Amino acid sequence: MKVISLHQEERKLIQQAVDQNRFAQNQLFAEFSPKMLGVCRQYIKDLQLAEDVMISAFMKVFVNLNQFEHKGSFEGWIRRIMVNECISFIRVQKQVKFIEEETFFEERFNDIESKFSTDEIQFLIDNLPDGYKMVFNLYVIEGYKHQEIAQMLNISEGTSKSQLSHARKMLQNQILKLKNYENGTE
């Protein structure tokens, strides 16, 4: 009964926000903004810029809230808007270069969460070139398929796969260097 009650509460809150109830909009923002800032931060290195993009994306959320059909996760719907806003921001700020290559390496990416802190992982991801980072985040963190990523970023599916492969390889090299540094062997 709690799940149904919570779902009804969320649905009611969304409807109030659609009706321009500022208190309801504030509640939705307060509930989802911490997670959504994390999403924006995955794509945008600078925290203040990530916050700006998140605010812009929330404006789009509230403007388009009447289009949410309650068919899927509300958080997922917001997350998609955040990701799209981040990609748009990055495109406007600079041209992201994607390296076209026919071949790519299929290396397994080790589970690094258990060995490193979230801040260390984010630092490593932040140091990836923008194209690598966007594809890595969309594929690994957001769960998009290469075909979807290719459409979102206006690149070929092969380029998406190549960018992911290079990102993984670069992260593995960075992890190895970090391990060696921590072990005193570098």
Backbone torsions as a table, in degrees:
resi	resn	phi	psi	omega
1	MET	NA	-29.2	-179.9
2	LYS	-64.5	-40.2	-178.4
3	VAL	-63.5	-45.2	179.0
4	ILE	-63.1	-42.6	179.3
5	SER	-62.8	-44.7	179.1
6	LEU	-63.7	-40.7	179.8
7	HIS	-63.5	-42.0	179.1
8	GLN	-66.1	-38.7	177.8
9	GLU	-61.6	-45.0	179.8
10	GLU	-64.0	-43.9	180.0
11	ARG	-60.3	-42.4	179.3
12	LYS	-65.2	-43.3	179.1
13	LEU	-62.4	-42.0	178.5
14	ILE	-62.3	-45.4	-179.9
15	GLN	-62.6	-39.9	177.2
16	GLN	-63.0	-39.4	178.7
17	ALA	-67.0	-37.5	175.8
18	VAL	-60.9	-36.9	179.7
19	ASP	-80.7	16.3	175.9
20	GLN	68.8	23.9	176.1
21	ASN	-74.3	109.9	-175.2
22	ARG	-64.7	-33.8	177.9
23	PHE	-64.2	-42.9	178.7
24	ALA	-65.9	-41.1	177.7
25	GLN	-62.6	-41.5	178.6
26	ASN	-63.5	-40.2	178.7
27	GLN	-63.4	-43.8	178.4
28	LEU	-62.5	-43.0	178.9
29	PHE	-61.9	-46.5	-178.8
30	ALA	-62.9	-36.3	-178.6
31	GLU	-73.0	-40.2	-172.0
32	PHE	-103.3	-16.0	-174.7
33	SER	-63.1	-37.9	179.0
34	PRO	-60.7	-44.7	178.7
35	LYS	-66.3	-40.6	-176.7
36	MET	-71.4	-30.2	173.7
37	LEU	-64.9	-38.0	175.7
38	GLY	-61.3	-40.3	177.6
39	VAL	-62.6	-48.7	-179.5
40	CYS	-63.3	-37.8	-179.4
41	ARG	-65.3	-27.4	177.4
42	GLN	-64.8	-28.4	-177.6
43	TYR	-100.0	-29.5	-173.4
44	ILE	-119.9	119.5	-173.5
45	LYS	-65.5	-43.3	-176.3
46	ASP	-77.1	122.6	-176.1
47	LEU	-61.1	-42.2	-179.1
48	GLN	-65.0	-41.2	177.3
49	LEU	-66.0	-38.7	177.3
50	ALA	-61.9	-40.3	176.8
51	GLU	-63.9	-42.6	178.4
52	ASP	-60.2	-44.4	179.4
53	VAL	-64.8	-40.8	178.8
54	MET	-61.1	-43.5	179.3
55	ILE	-62.1	-45.1	177.7
56	SER	-60.0	-41.7	-179.8
57	ALA	-66.4	-38.9	177.4
58	PHE	-64.8	-33.3	174.9
59	MET	-60.9	-42.5	177.2
60	LYS	-65.1	-37.7	177.3
61	VAL	-58.1	-49.6	-176.0
62	PHE	-70.6	-35.4	177.8
63	VAL	-66.4	-36.3	-175.6
64	ASN	-103.7	11.9	-175.8
65	LEU	-57.9	-32.2	179.0
66	ASN	-67.6	-12.4	178.4
67	GLN	-87.2	-11.4	177.2
68	PHE	-69.8	124.8	-172.0
69	GLU	-99.2	5.3	179.6
70	HIS	58.8	28.8	179.5
71	LYS	-96.0	-20.4	179.3
72	GLY	-135.5	-163.4	-179.8
73	SER	-71.9	130.4	176.6
74	PHE	-65.2	-40.9	178.2
75	GLU	-61.2	-40.3	177.9
76	GLY	-63.6	-38.4	178.5
77	TRP	-63.7	-45.5	178.2
78	ILE	-63.7	-43.2	-178.5
79	ARG	-58.4	-41.3	-179.7
80	ARG	-63.2	-40.5	177.5
81	ILE	-63.3	-42.3	179.3
82	MET	-60.7	-47.4	-178.7
83	VAL	-61.5	-45.9	179.7
84	ASN	-63.0	-38.1	178.7
85	GLU	-67.0	-38.6	177.0
86	CYS	-63.3	-44.6	179.4
87	ILE	-62.6	-43.1	178.1
88	SER	-61.3	-43.4	179.3
89	PHE	-60.1	-46.7	-178.8
90	ILE	-63.9	-39.7	177.9
91	ARG	-62.4	-41.7	-179.1
92	VAL	-68.8	-40.4	-176.5
93	GLN	-67.0	-40.0	-177.9
94	LYS	-163.9	158.0	176.7
95	GLN	-78.5	120.8	177.4
96	VAL	-83.7	128.3	-179.6
97	LYS	-98.1	130.5	176.6
98	PHE	-111.2	132.4	-178.4
99	ILE	-86.4	119.4	178.5
100	GLU	-83.4	124.0	176.1
101	GLU	-145.5	141.0	179.8
102	GLU	-77.2	-35.7	-177.8
103	THR	-106.1	152.8	176.8
104	PHE	-150.3	156.9	-177.9
105	PHE	-89.9	138.9	175.0
106	GLU	-105.7	78.7	178.9
107	GLU	-99.5	145.3	178.6
108	ARG	-77.8	135.9	178.8
109	PHE	-94.6	117.6	-177.1
110	ASN	-68.4	151.1	176.7
111	ASP	-72.2	102.8	-174.9
112	ILE	-93.1	-11.4	-177.4
113	GLU	-59.0	-36.4	-175.7
114	SER	-74.7	-18.8	-175.9
115	LYS	-101.0	-21.7	-175.0
116	PHE	-130.6	156.8	177.6
117	SER	-74.6	163.2	178.1
118	THR	-59.7	-39.8	179.4
119	ASP	-64.5	-39.1	178.3
120	GLU	-65.8	-42.4	178.7
121	ILE	-63.3	-46.0	179.7
122	GLN	-62.1	-38.6	177.6
123	PHE	-60.4	-44.7	179.8
124	LEU	-63.7	-43.2	179.5
125	ILE	-66.5	-39.1	179.0
126	ASP	-60.1	-29.3	-177.4
127	ASN	-85.6	1.3	174.1
128	LEU	-74.6	149.4	171.5
129	PRO	-58.1	152.1	-173.0
130	ASP	-54.7	-44.4	179.9
131	GLY	-61.9	-45.0	177.8
132	TYR	-60.2	-46.2	-175.3
133	LYS	-63.8	-43.2	-178.9
134	MET	-63.8	-47.1	-179.6
135	VAL	-65.2	-42.5	179.0
136	PHE	-58.4	-49.8	-179.9
137	ASN	-61.8	-45.1	-178.6
138	LEU	-64.2	-38.9	-176.7
139	TYR	-81.9	-53.5	-172.7
140	VAL	-78.8	-45.0	-173.4
141	ILE	-89.9	-45.3	-177.7
142	GLU	-84.8	-22.6	176.8
143	GLY	84.2	17.6	177.1
144	TYR	-72.9	154.6	175.3
145	LYS	-88.7	160.6	-176.7
146	HIS	-59.2	-36.7	179.3
147	GLN	-63.1	-41.8	178.9
148	GLU	-66.9	-41.4	179.6
149	ILE	-63.0	-43.4	179.5
150	ALA	-58.4	-42.7	178.8
151	GLN	-67.3	-43.2	-178.4
152	MET	-62.4	-40.8	-173.6
153	LEU	-98.9	-0.9	-180.0
154	ASN	59.0	48.4	177.5
155	ILE	-130.1	172.5	177.7
156	SER	-80.1	160.4	178.1
157	GLU	-63.7	-37.3	177.8
158	GLY	-63.3	-37.4	177.8
159	THR	-65.9	-40.1	177.8
160	SER	-60.2	-46.1	179.9
161	LYS	-63.7	-41.1	-179.8
162	SER	-64.6	-44.3	179.6
163	GLN	-60.8	-42.2	178.9
164	LEU	-63.5	-44.6	-179.6
165	SER	-61.5	-45.3	179.6
166	HIS	-66.4	-37.8	177.9
167	ALA	-62.8	-44.9	179.4
168	ARG	-61.5	-44.9	-179.2
169	LYS	-62.9	-42.8	179.8
170	MET	-64.9	-41.9	177.8
171	LEU	-63.8	-41.7	178.3
172	GLN	-61.0	-40.9	178.0
173	ASN	-65.2	-40.9	178.8
174	GLN	-65.6	-40.3	179.5
175	ILE	-64.2	-43.6	178.6
176	LEU	-60.7	-43.7	177.8
177	LYS	-63.2	-41.5	179.4
178	LEU	-64.4	-42.6	177.3
179	LYS	-61.7	-45.7	179.8
180	ASN	-62.3	-39.6	178.8
181	TYR	-64.5	-45.5	-179.4
182	GLU	-66.6	-30.9	179.7
183	ASN	-85.3	-6.6	180.0
184	GLY	77.1	18.9	-179.9
185	THR	-98.2	3.9	176.8
186	GLU	-129.5	NA	NA
